[in-house]
Amino acid sequence: MRLWDKGGATDADILAYTARDDHRLDQALLPYDILASKAHVRGLCRVGALEPVERDRIVEALDKLAADVDAGRFVIPDDCEDGHTAIEAVLVRELGDTGKRVHLGRSRNDQVLVATRLLLRDAVTDLADRCASGARAFVALAAAHEDTVLPGYTHLQRAVPQTLAHWALAFAEGFADAGRALLSARDLADKCPLGAAAGYGVNLPLDREGVAHELGFLQVDVNPLYSQTSRGHVEVLALTAVWSAMALARRLAWDLSLFSTSEFGFVTLPDAFTTGSSIMPNKRNPDVVELMRAACSVVQGALAELMSIVSLPSGYHRDLQLTKAPTLRALAEARATLSLVPKLAANLRFDEGRMAKAVTRDLLATDTAVELARAGLPFRDAYKRVAADLGSADEPAGGAALASVRARTSLGGSGNLGADRIEARVAELEEAVSRTARSAMSRGV
């Protein structure tokens, strides 16, 4: 059964090429497609396009299908072109001609749009929640290490002293911001496209706002052509926010990759977080952080793929079918990666002695230059004077390192971390995630 089939034969290779792996990809979208189908059917009944008995039979069959999908009893068959075809095939098999009425007033175009929007809303909310958990874990790490000193780096060269709390709070604040970006992207996806059909509406008085409310959308995509051509663009906006979170996870992974080397020796990953070599008995490899470092590339590649595909004129084009795979791939990779961040933060073991020893006398040079400038010497002259007489790069700074970080008292410095402000932003994100979920529920879902 093909929804577009009008009779006549189509080349088997052409069918395979155009359908591709949509039946497999649509398994992830199927629960949302069913949910939207129920709302659409109820909307049709409200405008007199379906009888109440037909509505009830279709909704009952869709509820049964949703339960089968949730339990793993229903998988889209290989001979179904996509999830839309599978849903209609089930309804026709169960209900006969009544099942054929489900497609009235909609196209596969707005059907996939609404399913994708529903999935995106859930996915980015979940990722925002994972960012909040990661941020919370780094707030806790910072609280335990306010006076733990280690070098701060520029150009991968030791620069000035910092504290482990200062390092950790950079990630706490970063993940809080990434979570807010994800919720902003969710707002852009929070518009219902059902009723756009193939991009030009239909000659029925569809209850578009009622359907949008039932599905928990904040508003409706008003112009059907814009709605249709937004496919891929909304995904780009969402994945841009996902990328910001993943780029932060990549930076974390880079730091841990460096800090866990024998040359640094600042941090050790638990054995449960590492793997061994197949040939070298002495090796424990930080594979998890290396794969987290690479995972950002999956999202970045998906973004590039989407941006290339959506360079199209107005109206629907089959190119847009290929936006599905990179979107689902990027969301899955982000979910797997960001879920590990809190666990990783909670299980890192730091060698405080090794870190303190790496803070050598020469790292106090900037402090000395600032002190001379405060005493009246022009800073550039102070800079040159200190540069001509640097402290030893071999002698640990000892207690002077702690004095140095405590003296950084402007907001955000190691001596005035502003941890309470960052923790408040994390709490705001946690509340925003919770509020977003409650708001959607109150609007219908």
RODO-2510 file (C-alpha; in nm, 4 decimals, decimal comma):
residues 445
     n   res          X          Y          Z
     1     m     0,0000     0,0000     0,0000
     2     r     0,1375     0,3393    -0,1048
     3     l    -0,0620     0,6492    -0,0163
     4     w     0,0204     0,8134    -0,3468
     5     d    -0,0438     0,5083    -0,5653
     6     k    -0,2933     0,5719    -0,8463
     7     g    -0,2294     0,2449    -1,0250
     8     g     0,0383     0,1453    -1,2699
     9     a     0,3805     0,0006    -1,2076
    10     t     0,6779     0,1866    -1,0627
    11     d     1,0319     0,0636    -1,1108
    12     a     1,1442    -0,1357    -0,8057
    13     d     1,4835     0,0353    -0,7939
    14     i     1,3152     0,3752    -0,8059
    15     l     1,0855     0,2764    -0,5208
    16     a     1,3774     0,1573    -0,3123
    17     y     1,5751     0,4736    -0,3850
    18     t     1,2940     0,7115    -0,2981
    19     a     1,1673     0,5270     0,0097
    20     r     1,5199     0,4607     0,1405
    21     d     1,5161     0,3833     0,5136
    22     d     1,2149     0,5961     0,6031
    23     h     1,0302     0,2981     0,7478
    24     r     1,3160     0,2484     0,9960
    25     l     1,3644     0,6164     1,0798
    26     d     0,9913     0,6709     1,1241
    27     q     0,9804     0,4248     1,4118
    28     a     1,1084     0,7088     1,6323
    29     l     0,8417     0,9430     1,4972
    30     l     0,5580     0,6889     1,5068
    31     p     0,4254     0,7706     1,8581
    32     y     0,4066     1,1386     1,7632
    33     d     0,2472     1,0614     1,4276
    34     i    -0,0218     0,8585     1,6058
    35     l    -0,0771     1,1335     1,8634
    36     a    -0,1187     1,3946     1,5902
    37     s    -0,3490     1,1627     1,3945
    38     k    -0,5835     1,1377     1,6930
    39     a    -0,5942     1,5164     1,7291
    40     h    -0,6555     1,5530     1,3550
    41     v    -0,9442     1,3065     1,3626
    42     r    -1,1090     1,4846     1,6546
    43     g    -1,0659     1,8133     1,4697
    44     l    -1,2329     1,6696     1,1597
    45     c    -1,5275     1,5628     1,3720
    46     r    -1,5626     1,9100     1,5226
    47     v    -1,6055     2,0634     1,1754
    48     g    -1,8508     1,7938     1,0602
    49     a    -1,6079     1,6130     0,8285
    50     l    -1,6318     1,2917     1,0343
    51     e    -1,9198     1,1391     1,2264
    52     p    -1,8665     1,0887     1,6016
    53     v    -1,8883     0,7116     1,5616
    54     e    -1,6162     0,7220     1,2942
    55     r    -1,4002     0,9433     1,5144
    56     d    -1,4373     0,7081     1,8083
    57     r    -1,3539     0,3977     1,6062
    58     i    -1,0440     0,5590     1,4548
    59     v    -0,9216     0,6969     1,7882
    60     e    -0,9743     0,3589     1,9535
    61     a    -0,7729     0,1869     1,6804
    62     l    -0,4986     0,4502     1,7109
    63     d    -0,4868     0,4011     2,0876
    64     k    -0,4403     0,0294     2,0359
    65     l    -0,1656     0,0908     1,7813
    66     a     0,0086     0,3349     2,0173
    67     a     0,0076     0,0704     2,2921
    68     d     0,1534    -0,1844     2,0507
    69     v     0,4266     0,0584     1,9453
    70     d     0,5087     0,1420     2,3070
    71     a     0,5300    -0,2281     2,3981
    72     g     0,7483    -0,3076     2,0966
    73     r     0,4801    -0,5253     1,9384
    74     f     0,4494    -0,3089     1,6285
    75     v     0,7411    -0,2259     1,4024
    76     i     0,6881    -0,0551     1,0690
    77     p     0,7015    -0,3318     0,8043
    78     d     0,9676    -0,3165     0,5374
    79     d     0,7011    -0,2999     0,2664
    80     c     0,5536     0,0189     0,4132
    81     e     0,7078     0,3274     0,2614
    82     d     0,6981     0,5236     0,5866
    83     g     0,5216     0,5599     0,9185
    84     h     0,2273     0,7442     0,7654
    85     t     0,1622     0,4530     0,5331
    86     a     0,1905     0,2068     0,8205
    87     i    -0,0654     0,3943     1,0305
    88     e    -0,3182     0,4145     0,7502
    89     a    -0,2619     0,0514     0,6566
    90     v    -0,3409    -0,0564     1,0121
    91     l    -0,6545     0,1578     1,0208
    92     v    -0,7798     0,0256     0,6872
    93     r    -0,7131    -0,3314     0,7957
    94     e    -0,8964    -0,2776     1,1246
    95     l    -1,1773    -0,0462     1,0128
    96     g    -1,2161    -0,0846     0,6394
    97     d    -1,3474     0,2266     0,4624
    98     t    -1,3601     0,4221     0,7897
    99     g    -0,9823     0,3864     0,8169
   100     k    -0,9435     0,5437     0,4735
   101     r    -1,0995     0,8649     0,6015
   102     v    -0,8088     0,9507     0,8361
   103     h    -0,6134     1,1346     0,5659
   104     l    -0,8889     1,3828     0,4854
   105     g    -0,7612     1,7386     0,5144
   106     r    -0,3935     1,6592     0,5530
   107     s    -0,0869     1,5626     0,3533
   108     r     0,2097     1,3518     0,4414
   109     n     0,3906     1,6865     0,4359
   110     d     0,2153     1,8405     0,7348
   111     q     0,1922     1,4954     0,8928
   112     v     0,5706     1,4622     0,9103
   113     l     0,6062     1,8279     1,0067
   114     v     0,3874     1,7912     1,3136
   115     a     0,5462     1,4616     1,4194
   116     t     0,8921     1,6161     1,3875
   117     r     0,7918     1,9267     1,5818
   118     l     0,6480     1,7118     1,8616
   119     l     0,9647     1,5017     1,8734
   120     l     1,1882     1,8099     1,8687
   121     r     0,9967     1,9669     2,1573
   122     d     1,0445     1,6581     2,3706
   123     a     1,4046     1,6033     2,2640
   124     v     1,5350     1,9537     2,3298
   125     t     1,3481     1,9720     2,6624
   126     d     1,5134     1,6455     2,7626
   127     l     1,8540     1,7767     2,6539
   128     a     1,7984     2,0992     2,8493
   129     d     1,7229     1,8860     3,1542
   130     r     2,0471     1,6933     3,0988
   131     c     2,2372     2,0224     3,0725
   132     a     2,0854     2,1272     3,4051
   133     s     2,2015     1,7994     3,5618
   134     g     2,5514     1,8519     3,4239
   135     a     2,5605     2,2094     3,5510
   136     r     2,4408     2,0970     3,8941
   137     a     2,7151     1,8325     3,9095
   138     f     2,9841     2,0921     3,8390
   139     v     2,8415     2,3262     4,1031
   140     a     2,8842     2,0414     4,3515
   141     l     3,2386     1,9741     4,2299
   142     a     3,3268     2,3410     4,2741
   143     a     3,1912     2,3486     4,6286
   144     a     3,4304     2,0699     4,7248
   145     h     3,7407     2,2367     4,5772
   146     e     3,7342     2,6119     4,6438
   147     d     4,0992     2,6158     4,7581
   148     t     4,2378     2,3452     4,5295
   149     v     4,4935     2,5194     4,3079
   150     l     4,6079     2,4239     3,9600
   151     p     4,7485     2,6163     3,6649
   152     g     4,5243     2,8121     3,4339
   153     y     4,6284     2,7773     3,0699
   154     t     4,6404     2,9897     2,7579
   155     h     4,7776     2,8477     2,4334
   156     l     4,8173     2,5206     2,6306
   157     q     5,0953     2,6944     2,8233
   158     r     5,0777     2,7448     3,2001
   159     a     4,9698     3,1046     3,2571
   160     v     4,8336     3,1974     3,6027
   161     p     4,7044     3,0076     3,9053
   162     q     4,3371     2,9150     3,9248
   163     t     4,1300     2,6897     4,1485
   164     l     3,9533     2,3704     4,0584
   165     a     3,6311     2,5424     4,1660
   166     h     3,6955     2,8189     3,9112
   167     w     3,7460     2,5571     3,6379
   168     a     3,4357     2,3616     3,7389
   169     l     3,2095     2,6664     3,7544
   170     a     3,3039     2,7555     3,3975
   171     f     3,1288     2,4346     3,2929
   172     a     2,8411     2,4877     3,5354
   173     e     2,7652     2,8290     3,3869
   174     g     2,8226     2,7017     3,0338
   175     f     2,5797     2,4114     3,0658
   176     a     2,3214     2,6435     3,2251
   177     d     2,3459     2,8731     2,9219
   178     a     2,3327     2,5792     2,6810
   179     g     2,0155     2,4583     2,8511
   180     r     1,8510     2,7976     2,8103
   181     a     1,9485     2,7998     2,4425
   182     l     1,7800     2,4616     2,4016
   183     l     1,4585     2,5887     2,5611
   184     s     1,4656     2,8905     2,3287
   185     a     1,4936     2,6525     2,0337
   186     r     1,1968     2,4623     2,1724
   187     d     0,9896     2,7806     2,1612
   188     l     1,0619     2,8090     1,7898
   189     a     0,9358     2,4535     1,7365
   190     d     0,6266     2,5141     1,9495
   191     k     0,3965     2,5965     1,6571
   192     c     0,1504     2,3491     1,5081
   193     p     0,1780     2,2931     1,1307
   194     l    -0,1252     2,0638     1,0922
   195     g    -0,3669     2,2076     0,8392
   196     a    -0,0931     2,3298     0,6091
   197     a    -0,1437     2,0113     0,4044
   198     a     0,0937     2,0284     0,1075
   199     g     0,1659     2,3938     0,1751
   200     y    -0,1524     2,5580     0,0481
   201     g    -0,4214     2,4592     0,2974
   202     v    -0,7375     2,2680     0,2060
   203     n    -1,0971     2,3562     0,1245
   204     l    -1,2235     2,2598     0,4697
   205     p    -1,2805     2,4841     0,7753
   206     l    -1,0227     2,2917     0,9781
   207     d    -1,0082     2,3620     1,3510
   208     r    -0,6368     2,4310     1,3409
   209     e    -0,6237     2,6110     1,6749
   210     g    -0,8219     2,3392     1,8511
   211     v    -0,5888     2,0711     1,7175
   212     a    -0,2848     2,2786     1,8176
   213     h    -0,4223     2,3153     2,1708
   214     e    -0,4888     1,9430     2,2005
   215     l    -0,1290     1,8723     2,1027
   216     g     0,0019     2,1236     2,3553
   217     f     0,1406     2,3699     2,1010
   218     l     0,1762     2,7319     2,2050
   219     q     0,0495     2,8597     1,8699
   220     v    -0,0210     2,7721     1,5072
   221     d     0,1967     2,8146     1,2003
   222     v    -0,0327     3,0615     1,0251
   223     n     0,0863     3,0617     0,6643
   224     p     0,0734     2,7112     0,5135
   225     l     0,3504     2,7806     0,2626
   226     y     0,5825     2,9114     0,5335
   227     s     0,4920     2,6128     0,7467
   228     q     0,5847     2,3753     0,4677
   229     t     0,9099     2,5509     0,3830
   230     s     1,0104     2,5616     0,7499
   231     r     1,0915     2,1919     0,7332
   232     g     1,4610     2,1528     0,7927
   233     h     1,4988     2,5143     0,9068
   234     v     1,3399     2,4482     1,2454
   235     e     1,5668     2,1454     1,2765
   236     v     1,8703     2,3640     1,1989
   237     l     1,7730     2,6082     1,4740
   238     a     1,7231     2,3240     1,7213
   239     l     2,0497     2,1512     1,6331
   240     t     2,2376     2,4806     1,6590
   241     a     2,1359     2,4902     2,0255
   242     v     2,2245     2,1227     2,0594
   243     w     2,5648     2,1984     1,9094
   244     s     2,6321     2,4644     2,1746
   245     a     2,5823     2,2048     2,4497
   246     m     2,7899     1,9473     2,2659
   247     a     3,0714     2,1958     2,2015
   248     l     3,0913     2,2489     2,5764
   249     a     3,0986     1,8720     2,6331
   250     r     3,3789     1,8552     2,3757
   251     r     3,5811     2,1159     2,5662
   252     l     3,5286     1,9220     2,8885
   253     a     3,6428     1,6049     2,7159
   254     w     3,9510     1,7838     2,5815
   255     d     4,0452     1,9093     2,9284
   256     l     4,0015     1,5661     3,0814
   257     s     4,1970     1,4030     2,7990
   258     l     4,4894     1,6325     2,8694
   259     f     4,4631     1,6338     3,2482
   260     s     4,4532     1,2531     3,2634
   261     t     4,7763     1,2036     3,0680
   262     s     5,0870     1,0969     3,2582
   263     e     5,2479     1,4283     3,1645
   264     f     4,9765     1,6259     3,3492
   265     g     4,8574     1,3666     3,5982
   266     f     4,5941     1,5996     3,7441
   267     v     4,2963     1,3659     3,7209
   268     t     4,2246     0,9950     3,7104
   269     l     3,9160     0,8350     3,5664
   270     p     3,7780     0,5362     3,7591
   271     d     3,8600     0,1999     3,6018
   272     a     3,4877     0,1592     3,5275
   273     f     3,5141     0,4632     3,2986
   274     t     3,8143     0,3362     3,1019
   275     t     3,9021     0,0472     2,8737
   276     g     4,2180    -0,1528     2,8242
   277     s     4,4512    -0,2196     2,5372
   278     s     4,4260    -0,5473     2,3499
   279     i     4,8046    -0,5775     2,3399
   280     m     4,9570    -0,3502     2,6090
   281     p     4,8876    -0,4793     2,9617
   282     n     4,9862    -0,1468     3,1176
   283     k     4,7203     0,0631     2,9430
   284     r     4,3941     0,2096     3,0718
   285     n     4,2465     0,4294     2,8008
   286     p     4,0083     0,7242     2,8501
   287     d     3,7916     0,6119     2,5587
   288     v     3,4756     0,7653     2,7018
   289     v     3,6080     1,1219     2,6987
   290     e     3,7650     1,0697     2,3564
   291     l     3,4302     0,9603     2,2146
   292     m     3,2584     1,2514     2,3910
   293     r     3,5115     1,4777     2,2223
   294     a     3,4256     1,3301     1,8827
   295     a     3,0493     1,3304     1,9415
   296     c     3,0195     1,7030     1,8752
   297     s     3,1299     1,6315     1,5190
   298     v     2,8203     1,4175     1,4671
   299     v     2,5968     1,7135     1,5508
   300     q     2,8116     1,9523     1,3501
   301     g     2,8011     1,7179     1,0512
   302     a     2,4236     1,6872     1,0804
   303     l     2,3934     2,0666     1,0851
   304     a     2,6025     2,0991     0,7707
   305     e     2,3923     1,8288     0,6054
   306     l     2,0665     2,0047     0,6917
   307     m     2,1885     2,3452     0,5808
   308     s     2,2819     2,2058     0,2416
   309     i     1,9508     2,0241     0,1929
   310     v     1,7228     2,3196     0,2740
   311     s     1,8652     2,5467     0,0037
   312     l     1,5436     2,5169    -0,2003
   313     p     1,2715     2,7309    -0,3629
   314     s     0,9242     2,7590    -0,2100
   315     g     0,6992     2,4549    -0,1905
   316     y     0,7677     2,0949    -0,1014
   317     h     1,0596     1,9088    -0,2574
   318     r     1,1543     1,5470    -0,1975
   319     d     1,5012     1,6638    -0,0920
   320     l     1,3438     1,7413     0,2445
   321     q     1,2979     1,3715     0,3148
   322     l     1,6720     1,3608     0,3801
   323     t     1,6461     1,6027     0,6743
   324     k     1,5096     1,3264     0,8939
   325     a     1,8162     1,1049     0,9328
   326     p     2,0686     1,3749     1,0358
   327     t     1,8199     1,5229     1,2827
   328     l     1,7518     1,1927     1,4562
   329     r     2,1198     1,0983     1,4478
   330     a     2,2288     1,4258     1,6091
   331     l     1,9625     1,4127     1,8805
   332     a     2,0524     1,0545     1,9710
   333     e     2,4243     1,1359     1,9902
   334     a     2,3607     1,4413     2,2067
   335     r     2,1347     1,2504     2,4426
   336     a     2,3920     0,9739     2,4898
   337     t     2,6764     1,2200     2,5449
   338     l     2,5098     1,4728     2,7743
   339     s     2,3686     1,1961     2,9933
   340     l     2,7264     1,1019     3,0881
   341     v     2,8357     1,4490     3,2009
   342     p     2,6926     1,4378     3,5579
   343     k     2,8249     1,0864     3,6158
   344     l     3,1672     1,1883     3,4901
   345     a     3,1825     1,5013     3,7075
   346     a     3,0865     1,3044     4,0173
   347     n     3,3508     1,0358     3,9670
   348     l     3,6660     1,2292     3,8773
   349     r     3,9596     1,1770     4,1148
   350     f     4,1999     1,4725     4,1364
   351     d     4,5646     1,4637     4,2442
   352     e     4,5731     1,7874     4,4410
   353     g     4,9438     1,7556     4,5167
   354     r     5,0330     1,7143     4,1506
   355     m     4,8193     2,0149     4,0543
   356     a     4,9682     2,2348     4,3271
   357     k     5,3227     2,1376     4,2263
   358     a     5,2472     2,2485     3,8694
   359     v     5,1750     2,6026     3,9934
   360     t     5,5336     2,7310     3,9817
   361     r     5,6829     3,0683     4,0814
   362     d     5,6776     3,2082     3,7279
   363     l     5,2953     3,1840     3,7234
   364     l     5,2878     3,4675     3,9793
   365     a     5,4420     3,7123     3,7304
   366     t     5,1109     3,8744     3,6363
   367     d     5,0262     3,9287     4,0026
   368     t     5,3632     4,0985     4,0603
   369     a     5,3132     4,3265     3,7596
   370     v     4,9673     4,4289     3,8824
   371     e     5,1023     4,4991     4,2331
   372     l     5,3770     4,7237     4,0915
   373     a     5,1196     4,9075     3,8815
   374     r     4,8943     4,9569     4,1850
   375     a     5,1968     5,1076     4,3622
   376     g     5,2229     5,3698     4,0876
   377     l     5,4478     5,2236     3,8182
   378     p     5,2858     5,2378     3,4702
   379     f     5,1642     4,8889     3,3899
   380     r     5,3677     4,8537     3,0709
   381     d     5,6854     4,9404     3,2633
   382     a     5,5866     4,6969     3,5384
   383     y     5,5239     4,4308     3,2742
   384     k     5,8744     4,4734     3,1307
   385     r     6,0399     4,4787     3,4700
   386     v     5,8766     4,1534     3,5756
   387     a     5,9468     3,9914     3,2392
   388     a     6,3166     4,0618     3,2899
   389     d     6,3192     3,8844     3,6252
   390     l     6,0697     3,5984     3,6144
   391     g     6,0431     3,3516     3,8959
   392     s     6,1578     2,9943     3,8525
   393     a     5,9534     2,7651     3,6309
   394     d     6,0787     2,4722     3,8402
   395     e     6,0026     2,5985     4,1908
   396     p     5,6474     2,5388     4,3160
   397     a     5,4747     2,8565     4,4287
   398     g     5,3587     2,6876     4,7485
   399     g     5,1412     2,9031     4,9739
   400     a     5,1834     3,1978     4,7390
   401     a     4,9629     3,0173     4,4873
   402     l     4,6692     3,0102     4,7272
   403     a     4,7283     3,3754     4,8154
   404     s     4,7281     3,4549     4,4456
   405     v     4,3920     3,2934     4,3734
   406     r     4,2335     3,4423     4,6844
   407     a     4,3450     3,7875     4,5720
   408     r     4,1387     3,7595     4,2514
   409     t     3,8384     3,9236     4,4113
   410     s     3,6568     4,0783     4,1163
   411     l     3,3342     3,8923     4,0410
   412     g     3,3984     3,5497     3,8951
   413     g     3,7630     3,5282     3,9942
   414     s     3,8912     3,2457     4,2112
   415     g     3,8685     3,4693     4,5197
   416     n     3,5090     3,5719     4,4463
   417     l     3,3638     3,2856     4,2462
   418     g     3,0058     3,4078     4,2345
   419     a     2,9068     3,0452     4,2862
   420     d     2,5749     3,1510     4,4362
   421     r     2,4880     3,3408     4,1184
   422     i     2,5803     3,0507     3,8956
   423     e     2,3887     2,8092     4,1160
   424     a     2,0870     3,0419     4,0922
   425     r     2,1086     3,0269     3,7123
   426     v     2,1180     2,6481     3,7315
   427     a     1,8113     2,6525     3,9549
   428     e     1,6380     2,8873     3,7092
   429     l     1,7094     2,6421     3,4279
   430     e     1,5763     2,3506     3,6326
   431     e     1,2589     2,5447     3,7041
   432     a     1,2276     2,6507     3,3383
   433     v     1,2492     2,2879     3,2253
   434     s     0,9856     2,1883     3,4789
   435     r     0,7649     2,4863     3,3881
   436     t     0,7921     2,4036     3,0184
   437     a     0,6703     2,0501     3,0793
   438     r     0,3836     2,1708     3,3004
   439     s     0,2809     2,4335     3,0452
   440     a     0,2602     2,1809     2,7624
   441     m     0,0511     1,9517     2,9783
   442     s    -0,1878     2,2329     3,0691
   443     r    -0,2314     2,3154     2,7009
   444     g    -0,3383     1,9649     2,6121
   445     v    -0,0625     1,7029     2,5971
***
